[in-house]
Amino acid sequence: MSEDAIREAGVDEVKKLIANGYELVDVRDDWEWDRGYIKGAQHVRFAEIIGNPGGHQFRDRPVFQCAVGTRPAV
């Protein structure tokens, strides 16, 4: 995925994306997840995705959540 495809989205936009079939994937570390998460999000640590790139199946249109916004850009 190119950095051009990565952008920040607000709460209302994310709600609309999820309502339209996008999947919310929280890529934060366990300790970040334990501090709070969005109901319905799938938790898959970024390190797991990088360590096993073909090992996770996401719907065609995932929305990734991280703490700062840089992890999904890698």
Order of alpha helices (4+ residues) and beta strands (2+ residues): alpha-beta-alpha-beta-alpha-beta
